[in-house]
Amino acid sequence: MDYDGLTREDVVRVLATGQVSRRFTDDPRGPRYEMAGRTADGREARTIVRLLPGGTVRVITAYAETE
């Protein structure tokens, strides 16, 4: 996240407005999801998240797409 210059607000925006682009279902700890969306300044970014009991979303990593 820091390396790609993403802020917390960028990650929240991707989660709120993006789409699930991939599902990783073979993890014994539970499925993970890759969310793809855009930051406030228009960059494409992705986050990997896991849904926890009670509806909590755990962000595992976030990164900006490189061209």
WOQUI-V809336 format. One record per residue. D_CENTER is the distance of its C-alpha to the mean C-alpha in whole Angstrom. Layout:
# WOQUI-V809336
d_center:D_CENTER
d_center:D_CENTER
This chain:
# WOQUI-V809336
d_center:10
d_center:14
d_center:15
d_center:13
d_center:15
d_center:11
d_center:12
d_center:11
d_center:12
d_center:10
d_center:7
d_center:8
d_center:10
d_center:6
d_center:6
d_center:10
d_center:11
d_center:9
d_center:9
d_center:9
d_center:10
d_center:11
d_center:12
d_center:13
d_center:16
d_center:18
d_center:17
d_center:20
d_center:18
d_center:16
d_center:14
d_center:10
d_center:8
d_center:6
d_center:5
d_center:7
d_center:8
d_center:11
d_center:11
d_center:15
d_center:17
d_center:15
d_center:14
d_center:11
d_center:8
d_center:5
d_center:2
d_center:4
d_center:6
d_center:9
d_center:12
d_center:15
d_center:18
d_center:19
d_center:16
d_center:14
d_center:10
d_center:9
d_center:6
d_center:8
d_center:7
d_center:5
d_center:8
d_center:10
d_center:12
d_center:15
d_center:18
